[in-house]
Amino acid sequence: MSEHESAPVTAPRKNIEETAQTKFPRGLVVRLFAYLVAGHIFAGFLYLLFEVGGK
C-alpha cells in the first residue's frame, strides 16, 4: 500500500457468545413463522367447522 491509500475500515467482530445471544438461527425463525401460519389456518378451519355445525 502506498501512503495515500487507506486500509478498508471494518466493524469489530463480535464474539460467538454475543452473536448467539442476540440472533436466532435462520431455520428456527422460518420454522416458527410456518408454525404460526399453520396454527392460525388450523384455528380458522376449526372456527369455521363450529360456526357451520352450530347452525
PDB file with SEQRES, HELIX, SHEET and CRYST1 records, atoms N, CA, C and O in Angstrom:
SEQRES   1 A   55  MET SER GLU HIS GLU SER ALA PRO VAL THR ALA PRO ARG          
SEQRES   2 A   55  LYS ASN ILE GLU GLU THR ALA GLN THR LYS PHE PRO ARG          
SEQRES   3 A   55  GLY LEU VAL VAL ARG LEU PHE ALA TYR LEU VAL ALA GLY          
SEQRES   4 A   55  HIS ILE PHE ALA GLY PHE LEU TYR LEU LEU PHE GLU VAL          
SEQRES   5 A   55  GLY GLY LYS                                                  
HELIX    1 AA1 ILE A   16  THR A   22  1                                   7    
HELIX    2 AA2 ARG A   26  GLY A   53  1                                  28    
CRYST1    1.000    1.000    1.000  90.00  90.00  90.00 P 1           1          
ATOM      1  N   MET A   1       0.838  -1.181   0.000  1.00  0.00           N  
ATOM      2  CA  MET A   1       0.000   0.000   0.000  1.00  0.00           C  
ATOM      3  C   MET A   1       0.878   1.238   0.000  1.00  0.00           C  
ATOM      4  O   MET A   1       1.937   1.276   0.627  1.00  0.00           O  
ATOM      5  N   SER A   2       0.426   2.216  -0.697  1.00  0.00           N  
ATOM      6  CA  SER A   2       1.173   3.463  -0.655  1.00  0.00           C  
ATOM      7  C   SER A   2       0.681   4.275   0.540  1.00  0.00           C  
ATOM      8  O   SER A   2      -0.281   3.892   1.206  1.00  0.00           O  
ATOM      9  N   GLU A   3       1.333   5.374   0.802  1.00  0.00           N  
ATOM     10  CA  GLU A   3       0.962   6.169   1.969  1.00  0.00           C  
ATOM     11  C   GLU A   3      -0.366   6.900   1.771  1.00  0.00           C  
ATOM     12  O   GLU A   3      -0.942   7.380   2.747  1.00  0.00           O  
ATOM     13  N   HIS A   4      -0.874   7.000   0.528  1.00  0.00           N  
ATOM     14  CA  HIS A   4      -2.130   7.709   0.277  1.00  0.00           C  
ATOM     15  C   HIS A   4      -3.340   6.773   0.336  1.00  0.00           C  
ATOM     16  O   HIS A   4      -4.479   7.224   0.455  1.00  0.00           O  
ATOM     17  N   GLU A   5      -3.083   5.479   0.251  1.00  0.00           N  
ATOM     18  CA  GLU A   5      -4.187   4.523   0.323  1.00  0.00           C  
ATOM     19  C   GLU A   5      -4.448   4.172   1.784  1.00  0.00           C  
ATOM     20  O   GLU A   5      -3.519   4.020   2.577  1.00  0.00           O  
ATOM     21  N   SER A   6      -5.717   4.050   2.121  1.00  0.00           N  
ATOM     22  CA  SER A   6      -6.033   3.656   3.490  1.00  0.00           C  
ATOM     23  C   SER A   6      -6.597   2.239   3.487  1.00  0.00           C  
ATOM     24  O   SER A   6      -7.191   1.786   2.509  1.00  0.00           O  
ATOM     25  N   ALA A   7      -6.401   1.580   4.567  1.00  0.00           N  
ATOM     26  CA  ALA A   7      -6.921   0.220   4.708  1.00  0.00           C  
ATOM     27  C   ALA A   7      -8.436   0.296   4.858  1.00  0.00           C  
ATOM     28  O   ALA A   7      -8.954   1.253   5.434  1.00  0.00           O  
ATOM     29  N   PRO A   8      -9.152  -0.705   4.344  1.00  0.00           N  
ATOM     30  CA  PRO A   8     -10.607  -0.677   4.496  1.00  0.00           C  
ATOM     31  C   PRO A   8     -10.996  -0.744   5.967  1.00  0.00           C  
ATOM     32  O   PRO A   8     -10.405  -1.480   6.758  1.00  0.00           O  
ATOM     33  N   VAL A   9     -12.000   0.040   6.305  1.00  0.00           N  
ATOM     34  CA  VAL A   9     -12.457   0.092   7.685  1.00  0.00           C  
ATOM     35  C   VAL A   9     -13.491  -1.009   7.872  1.00  0.00           C  
ATOM     36  O   VAL A   9     -14.488  -1.063   7.151  1.00  0.00           O  
ATOM     37  N   THR A  10     -13.257  -1.870   8.824  1.00  0.00           N  
ATOM     38  CA  THR A  10     -14.208  -2.942   9.108  1.00  0.00           C  
ATOM     39  C   THR A  10     -14.714  -2.789  10.531  1.00  0.00           C  
ATOM     40  O   THR A  10     -14.005  -2.315  11.418  1.00  0.00           O  
ATOM     41  N   ALA A  11     -15.946  -3.199  10.722  1.00  0.00           N  
ATOM     42  CA  ALA A  11     -16.521  -3.155  12.059  1.00  0.00           C  
ATOM     43  C   ALA A  11     -15.871  -4.229  12.915  1.00  0.00           C  
ATOM     44  O   ALA A  11     -15.511  -5.290  12.404  1.00  0.00           O  
ATOM     45  N   PRO A  12     -15.718  -3.975  14.186  1.00  0.00           N  
ATOM     46  CA  PRO A  12     -15.137  -5.014  15.041  1.00  0.00           C  
ATOM     47  C   PRO A  12     -16.063  -6.222  15.106  1.00  0.00           C  
ATOM     48  O   PRO A  12     -17.282  -6.079  15.210  1.00  0.00           O  
ATOM     49  N   ARG A  13     -15.478  -7.398  15.043  1.00  0.00           N  
ATOM     50  CA  ARG A  13     -16.279  -8.624  15.065  1.00  0.00           C  
ATOM     51  C   ARG A  13     -16.718  -8.923  16.483  1.00  0.00           C  
ATOM     52  O   ARG A  13     -15.967  -8.753  17.443  1.00  0.00           O  
ATOM     53  N   LYS A  14     -17.967  -9.377  16.584  1.00  0.00           N  
ATOM     54  CA  LYS A  14     -18.470  -9.786  17.894  1.00  0.00           C  
ATOM     55  C   LYS A  14     -18.009 -11.212  18.160  1.00  0.00           C  
ATOM     56  O   LYS A  14     -17.797 -11.993  17.233  1.00  0.00           O  
ATOM     57  N   ASN A  15     -17.860 -11.532  19.408  1.00  0.00           N  
ATOM     58  CA  ASN A  15     -17.501 -12.912  19.702  1.00  0.00           C  
ATOM     59  C   ASN A  15     -18.744 -13.788  19.588  1.00  0.00           C  
ATOM     60  O   ASN A  15     -19.862 -13.282  19.485  1.00  0.00           O  
ATOM     61  N   ILE A  16     -18.545 -15.078  19.606  1.00  0.00           N  
ATOM     62  CA  ILE A  16     -19.624 -16.030  19.332  1.00  0.00           C  
ATOM     63  C   ILE A  16     -20.726 -15.969  20.381  1.00  0.00           C  
ATOM     64  O   ILE A  16     -21.894 -16.180  20.053  1.00  0.00           O  
ATOM     65  N   GLU A  17     -20.383 -15.684  21.633  1.00  0.00           N  
ATOM     66  CA  GLU A  17     -21.401 -15.624  22.673  1.00  0.00           C  
ATOM     67  C   GLU A  17     -22.359 -14.461  22.448  1.00  0.00           C  
ATOM     68  O   GLU A  17     -23.568 -14.620  22.612  1.00  0.00           O  
ATOM     69  N   GLU A  18     -21.837 -13.298  22.077  1.00  0.00           N  
ATOM     70  CA  GLU A  18     -22.702 -12.141  21.824  1.00  0.00           C  
ATOM     71  C   GLU A  18     -23.610 -12.392  20.631  1.00  0.00           C  
ATOM     72  O   GLU A  18     -24.789 -12.038  20.663  1.00  0.00           O  
ATOM     73  N   THR A  19     -23.078 -12.994  19.589  1.00  0.00           N  
ATOM     74  CA  THR A  19     -23.868 -13.277  18.388  1.00  0.00           C  
ATOM     75  C   THR A  19     -24.953 -14.297  18.696  1.00  0.00           C  
ATOM     76  O   THR A  19     -26.090 -14.144  18.248  1.00  0.00           O  
ATOM     77  N   ALA A  20     -24.623 -15.322  19.443  1.00  0.00           N  
ATOM     78  CA  ALA A  20     -25.588 -16.376  19.754  1.00  0.00           C  
ATOM     79  C   ALA A  20     -26.711 -15.861  20.628  1.00  0.00           C  
ATOM     80  O   ALA A  20     -27.833 -16.359  20.528  1.00  0.00           O  
ATOM     81  N   GLN A  21     -26.457 -14.894  21.473  1.00  0.00           N  
ATOM     82  CA  GLN A  21     -27.482 -14.383  22.368  1.00  0.00           C  
ATOM     83  C   GLN A  21     -28.378 -13.356  21.697  1.00  0.00           C  
ATOM     84  O   GLN A  21     -29.504 -13.152  22.150  1.00  0.00           O  
ATOM     85  N   THR A  22     -27.930 -12.711  20.650  1.00  0.00           N  
ATOM     86  CA  THR A  22     -28.714 -11.634  20.050  1.00  0.00           C  
ATOM     87  C   THR A  22     -29.397 -12.012  18.750  1.00  0.00           C  
ATOM     88  O   THR A  22     -30.229 -11.250  18.258  1.00  0.00           O  
ATOM     89  N   LYS A  23     -29.073 -13.166  18.175  1.00  0.00           N  
ATOM     90  CA  LYS A  23     -29.628 -13.517  16.871  1.00  0.00           C  
ATOM     91  C   LYS A  23     -30.092 -14.964  16.863  1.00  0.00           C  
ATOM     92  O   LYS A  23     -29.349 -15.866  17.248  1.00  0.00           O  
ATOM     93  N   PHE A  24     -31.352 -15.183  16.412  1.00  0.00           N  
ATOM     94  CA  PHE A  24     -31.879 -16.530  16.302  1.00  0.00           C  
ATOM     95  C   PHE A  24     -31.350 -17.184  15.026  1.00  0.00           C  
ATOM     96  O   PHE A  24     -31.091 -16.490  14.043  1.00  0.00           O  
ATOM     97  N   PRO A  25     -31.190 -18.489  15.030  1.00  0.00           N  
ATOM     98  CA  PRO A  25     -30.811 -19.179  13.791  1.00  0.00           C  
ATOM     99  C   PRO A  25     -31.914 -19.025  12.743  1.00  0.00           C  
ATOM    100  O   PRO A  25     -33.098 -19.010  13.076  1.00  0.00           O  
ATOM    101  N   ARG A  26     -31.522 -18.912  11.498  1.00  0.00           N  
ATOM    102  CA  ARG A  26     -32.477 -18.670  10.419  1.00  0.00           C  
ATOM    103  C   ARG A  26     -33.520 -19.783  10.314  1.00  0.00           C  
ATOM    104  O   ARG A  26     -34.696 -19.502  10.083  1.00  0.00           O  
ATOM    105  N   GLY A  27     -33.108 -21.034  10.480  1.00  0.00           N  
ATOM    106  CA  GLY A  27     -34.039 -22.155  10.395  1.00  0.00           C  
ATOM    107  C   GLY A  27     -35.116 -22.083  11.467  1.00  0.00           C  
ATOM    108  O   GLY A  27     -36.271 -22.429  11.221  1.00  0.00           O  
ATOM    109  N   LEU A  28     -34.734 -21.634  12.651  1.00  0.00           N  
ATOM    110  CA  LEU A  28     -35.700 -21.503  13.742  1.00  0.00           C  
ATOM    111  C   LEU A  28     -36.735 -20.435  13.428  1.00  0.00           C  
ATOM    112  O   LEU A  28     -37.920 -20.625  13.701  1.00  0.00           O  
ATOM    113  N   VAL A  29     -36.313 -19.330  12.866  1.00  0.00           N  
ATOM    114  CA  VAL A  29     -37.234 -18.252  12.520  1.00  0.00           C  
ATOM    115  C   VAL A  29     -38.216 -18.712  11.446  1.00  0.00           C  
ATOM    116  O   VAL A  29     -39.411 -18.432  11.544  1.00  0.00           O  
ATOM    117  N   VAL A  30     -37.731 -19.408  10.429  1.00  0.00           N  
ATOM    118  CA  VAL A  30     -38.594 -19.899   9.352  1.00  0.00           C  
ATOM    119  C   VAL A  30     -39.592 -20.905   9.895  1.00  0.00           C  
ATOM    120  O   VAL A  30     -40.776 -20.853   9.562  1.00  0.00           O  
ATOM    121  N   ARG A  31     -39.118 -21.823  10.733  1.00  0.00           N  
ATOM    122  CA  ARG A  31     -39.998 -22.847  11.302  1.00  0.00           C  
ATOM    123  C   ARG A  31     -41.048 -22.222  12.211  1.00  0.00           C  
ATOM    124  O   ARG A  31     -42.212 -22.621  12.170  1.00  0.00           O  
ATOM    125  N   LEU A  32     -40.660 -21.253  13.026  1.00  0.00           N  
ATOM    126  CA  LEU A  32     -41.599 -20.572  13.910  1.00  0.00           C  
ATOM    127  C   LEU A  32     -42.667 -19.847  13.102  1.00  0.00           C  
ATOM    128  O   LEU A  32     -43.848 -19.914  13.442  1.00  0.00           O  
ATOM    129  N   PHE A  33     -42.272 -19.161  12.045  1.00  0.00           N  
ATOM    130  CA  PHE A  33     -43.226 -18.465  11.189  1.00  0.00           C  
ATOM    131  C   PHE A  33     -44.185 -19.458  10.533  1.00  0.00           C  
ATOM    132  O   PHE A  33     -45.389 -19.208  10.468  1.00  0.00           O  
ATOM    133  N   ALA A  34     -43.660 -20.577  10.049  1.00  0.00           N  
ATOM    134  CA  ALA A  34     -44.515 -21.586   9.411  1.00  0.00           C  
ATOM    135  C   ALA A  34     -45.508 -22.165  10.406  1.00  0.00           C  
ATOM    136  O   ALA A  34     -46.679 -22.347  10.074  1.00  0.00           O  
ATOM    137  N   TYR A  35     -45.055 -22.457  11.630  1.00  0.00           N  
ATOM    138  CA  TYR A  35     -45.963 -22.990  12.653  1.00  0.00           C  
ATOM    139  C   TYR A  35     -47.043 -21.966  13.013  1.00  0.00           C  
ATOM    140  O   TYR A  35     -48.200 -22.337  13.212  1.00  0.00           O  
ATOM    141  N   LEU A  36     -46.687 -20.711  13.097  1.00  0.00           N  
ATOM    142  CA  LEU A  36     -47.677 -19.687  13.413  1.00  0.00           C  
ATOM    143  C   LEU A  36     -48.732 -19.582  12.307  1.00  0.00           C  
ATOM    144  O   LEU A  36     -49.927 -19.501  12.592  1.00  0.00           O  
ATOM    145  N   VAL A  37     -48.295 -19.584  11.069  1.00  0.00           N  
ATOM    146  CA  VAL A  37     -49.232 -19.511   9.949  1.00  0.00           C  
ATOM    147  C   VAL A  37     -50.115 -20.756   9.918  1.00  0.00           C  
ATOM    148  O   VAL A  37     -51.334 -20.646   9.793  1.00  0.00           O  
ATOM    149  N   ALA A  38     -49.511 -21.933  10.031  1.00  0.00           N  
ATOM    150  CA  ALA A  38     -50.277 -23.179  10.002  1.00  0.00           C  
ATOM    151  C   ALA A  38     -51.237 -23.247  11.185  1.00  0.00           C  
ATOM    152  O   ALA A  38     -52.368 -23.711  11.038  1.00  0.00           O  
ATOM    153  N   GLY A  39     -50.804 -22.797  12.336  1.00  0.00           N  
ATOM    154  CA  GLY A  39     -51.668 -22.798  13.516  1.00  0.00           C  
ATOM    155  C   GLY A  39     -52.875 -21.902  13.347  1.00  0.00           C  
ATOM    156  O   GLY A  39     -53.978 -22.263  13.756  1.00  0.00           O  
ATOM    157  N   HIS A  40     -52.683 -20.749  12.756  1.00  0.00           N  
ATOM    158  CA  HIS A  40     -53.809 -19.835  12.532  1.00  0.00           C  
ATOM    159  C   HIS A  40     -54.766 -20.378  11.470  1.00  0.00           C  
ATOM    160  O   HIS A  40     -55.981 -20.223  11.585  1.00  0.00           O  
ATOM    161  N   ILE A  41     -54.218 -21.004  10.454  1.00  0.00           N  
ATOM    162  CA  ILE A  41     -55.085 -21.605   9.432  1.00  0.00           C  
ATOM    163  C   ILE A  41     -55.905 -22.735  10.042  1.00  0.00           C  
ATOM    164  O   ILE A  41     -57.101 -22.845   9.772  1.00  0.00           O  
ATOM    165  N   PHE A  42     -55.281 -23.569  10.856  1.00  0.00           N  
ATOM    166  CA  PHE A  42     -55.989 -24.662  11.517  1.00  0.00           C  
ATOM    167  C   PHE A  42     -57.058 -24.128  12.473  1.00  0.00           C  
ATOM    168  O   PHE A  42     -58.171 -24.651  12.513  1.00  0.00           O  
ATOM    169  N   ALA A  43     -56.726 -23.097  13.235  1.00  0.00           N  
ATOM    170  CA  ALA A  43     -57.701 -22.494  14.152  1.00  0.00           C  
ATOM    171  C   ALA A  43     -58.869 -21.894  13.372  1.00  0.00           C  
ATOM    172  O   ALA A  43     -60.018 -22.012  13.797  1.00  0.00           O  
ATOM    173  N   GLY A  44     -58.594 -21.259  12.252  1.00  0.00           N  
ATOM    174  CA  GLY A  44     -59.666 -20.713  11.421  1.00  0.00           C  
ATOM    175  C   GLY A  44     -60.560 -21.811  10.859  1.00  0.00           C  
ATOM    176  O   GLY A  44     -61.775 -21.638  10.765  1.00  0.00           O  
ATOM    177  N   PHE A  45     -59.969 -22.926  10.490  1.00  0.00           N  
ATOM    178  CA  PHE A  45     -60.745 -24.064   9.981  1.00  0.00           C  
ATOM    179  C   PHE A  45     -61.654 -24.625  11.074  1.00  0.00           C  
ATOM    180  O   PHE A  45     -62.823 -24.915  10.821  1.00  0.00           O  
ATOM    181  N   LEU A  46     -61.121 -24.777  12.286  1.00  0.00           N  
ATOM    182  CA  LEU A  46     -61.942 -25.253  13.402  1.00  0.00           C  
ATOM    183  C   LEU A  46     -63.075 -24.277  13.700  1.00  0.00           C  
ATOM    184  O   LEU A  46     -64.207 -24.695  13.942  1.00  0.00           O  
ATOM    185  N   TYR A  47     -62.782 -23.010  13.684  1.00  0.00           N  
ATOM    186  CA  TYR A  47     -63.812 -21.988  13.914  1.00  0.00           C  
ATOM    187  C   TYR A  47     -64.908 -22.100  12.859  1.00  0.00           C  
ATOM    188  O   TYR A  47     -66.095 -22.028  13.177  1.00  0.00           O  
ATOM    189  N   LEU A  48     -64.510 -22.274  11.623  1.00  0.00           N  
ATOM    190  CA  LEU A  48     -65.477 -22.434  10.542  1.00  0.00           C  
ATOM    191  C   LEU A  48     -66.331 -23.684  10.755  1.00  0.00           C  
ATOM    192  O   LEU A  48     -67.544 -23.637  10.549  1.00  0.00           O  
ATOM    193  N   LEU A  49     -65.728 -24.789  11.158  1.00  0.00           N  
ATOM    194  CA  LEU A  49     -66.488 -26.011  11.425  1.00  0.00           C  
ATOM    195  C   LEU A  49     -67.521 -25.799  12.536  1.00  0.00           C  
ATOM    196  O   LEU A  49     -68.664 -26.242  12.417  1.00  0.00           O  
ATOM    197  N   PHE A  50     -67.123 -25.129  13.599  1.00  0.00           N  
ATOM    198  CA  PHE A  50     -68.064 -24.893  14.696  1.00  0.00           C  
ATOM    199  C   PHE A  50     -69.168 -23.913  14.294  1.00  0.00           C  
ATOM    200  O   PHE A  50     -70.316 -24.055  14.715  1.00  0.00           O  
ATOM    201  N   GLU A  51     -68.817 -22.929  13.485  1.00  0.00           N  
ATOM    202  CA  GLU A  51     -69.851 -21.983  13.026  1.00  0.00           C  
ATOM    203  C   GLU A  51     -70.873 -22.690  12.131  1.00  0.00           C  
ATOM    204  O   GLU A  51     -72.078 -22.493  12.287  1.00  0.00           O  
ATOM    205  N   VAL A  52     -70.401 -23.496  11.214  1.00  0.00           N  
ATOM    206  CA  VAL A  52     -71.310 -24.209  10.302  1.00  0.00           C  
ATOM    207  C   VAL A  52     -72.090 -25.286  11.062  1.00  0.00           C  
ATOM    208  O   VAL A  52     -73.279 -25.488  10.814  1.00  0.00           O  
ATOM    209  N   GLY A  53     -71.421 -25.970  11.982  1.00  0.00           N  
ATOM    210  CA  GLY A  53     -72.093 -27.024  12.748  1.00  0.00           C  
ATOM    211  C   GLY A  53     -73.092 -26.490  13.739  1.00  0.00           C  
ATOM    212  O   GLY A  53     -74.026 -27.199  14.112  1.00  0.00           O  
ATOM    213  N   GLY A  54     -72.921 -25.246  14.182  1.00  0.00           N  
ATOM    214  CA  GLY A  54     -73.838 -24.667  15.161  1.00  0.00           C  
ATOM    215  C   GLY A  54     -75.127 -24.154  14.568  1.00  0.00           C  
ATOM    216  O   GLY A  54     -76.035 -23.781  15.312  1.00  0.00           O  
ATOM    217  N   LYS A  55     -75.238 -24.123  13.270  1.00  0.00           N  
ATOM    218  CA  LYS A  55     -76.449 -23.579  12.627  1.00  0.00           C  
ATOM    219  C   LYS A  55     -77.441 -24.656  12.307  1.00  0.00           C  
ATOM    220  O   LYS A  55     -78.510 -24.371  11.766  1.00  0.00           O  
TER     221      LYS A  55                                                      
END                                                                             
